[in-house]
Amino acid sequence: MGIVALAEIAIALFFSKKVFQRNGKPAHLNQIAQVFEKMFNCSFGSIYDQEVMVFRRKPFNRTKALDFLRNLIIRKDKESKE
């Protein structure tokens, strides 16, 4: 997964409003991005530039990383049931 794919996940978490700051308010995109940078030892540069890259994708590729991860989970679930 590349930087744009990680940004896609961070942006999705931001839009979900389910990631919170310590004060209980939803986290800002740049806060989520900073955690991702530390966690994955990477640099987005500007997360807002990465956000533009995600939305610049063609509609069928806009959630490419999320679709990939979703399909992995589905495949593993099917394998465990066999």
C-alpha positions as CSV (number, residue, x, y, z in Angstrom):
1,M,0.0,0.0,0.0
2,G,1.3,3.4,-0.9
3,I,1.0,6.8,0.7
4,V,-2.3,7.7,-1.2
5,A,-3.8,4.4,0.1
6,L,-2.9,5.2,3.7
7,A,-4.3,8.7,3.2
8,E,-7.5,7.2,1.8
9,I,-7.9,5.2,5.1
10,A,-7.1,8.2,7.2
11,I,-9.6,10.4,5.3
12,A,-12.3,7.7,5.6
13,L,-11.7,7.6,9.4
14,F,-11.9,11.4,9.5
15,F,-15.2,11.4,7.6
16,S,-16.6,8.7,9.9
17,K,-16.3,11.1,12.9
18,K,-15.6,7.9,15.0
19,V,-12.0,8.8,15.9
20,F,-12.0,11.1,19.0
21,Q,-9.6,13.4,20.7
22,R,-9.0,13.1,24.4
23,N,-11.7,15.8,25.0
24,G,-14.3,13.6,23.3
25,K,-14.6,15.7,20.1
26,P,-14.0,14.1,16.7
27,A,-10.3,14.3,15.6
28,H,-9.2,16.6,12.9
29,L,-7.8,15.1,9.7
30,N,-4.3,16.4,10.4
31,Q,-4.4,14.7,13.9
32,I,-5.3,11.4,12.3
33,A,-2.6,11.8,9.7
34,Q,0.0,12.5,12.3
35,V,-0.8,9.3,14.1
36,F,-0.7,7.3,10.8
37,E,2.7,8.9,10.1
38,K,4.1,7.7,13.4
39,M,2.4,4.3,13.3
40,F,3.5,3.5,9.7
41,N,6.8,5.5,9.7
42,C,5.8,7.5,6.7
43,S,5.2,11.1,5.7
44,F,2.2,12.4,3.9
45,G,3.8,15.8,3.3
46,S,0.5,17.6,3.5
47,I,-2.5,15.3,4.2
48,Y,-4.6,17.9,2.4
49,D,-2.6,17.4,-0.8
50,Q,-3.1,13.6,-0.4
51,E,-6.8,14.2,0.1
52,V,-6.9,16.0,-3.3
53,M,-5.1,13.0,-4.8
54,V,-7.8,10.7,-3.5
55,F,-10.6,12.8,-4.8
56,R,-8.9,13.3,-8.1
57,R,-9.1,9.5,-8.8
58,K,-11.7,8.2,-11.1
59,P,-14.9,7.3,-9.1
60,F,-14.3,3.6,-9.5
61,N,-10.8,3.9,-8.0
62,R,-11.6,6.4,-5.2
63,T,-11.8,3.8,-2.5
64,K,-9.3,1.4,-4.0
65,A,-7.4,0.7,-0.8
66,L,-10.6,0.3,1.3
67,D,-12.1,-2.1,-1.3
68,F,-8.9,-4.1,-1.3
69,L,-8.9,-4.5,2.5
70,R,-12.6,-5.3,2.5
71,N,-12.1,-8.1,-0.1
72,L,-9.2,-9.5,2.0
73,I,-11.5,-9.8,5.0
74,I,-14.2,-11.4,2.9
75,R,-11.8,-13.9,1.4
76,K,-10.3,-14.9,4.8
77,D,-13.8,-15.3,6.2
78,K,-14.7,-17.7,3.4
79,E,-11.5,-19.6,3.8
80,S,-12.1,-20.1,7.5
81,K,-15.6,-21.5,6.8
82,E,-14.3,-24.1,4.4
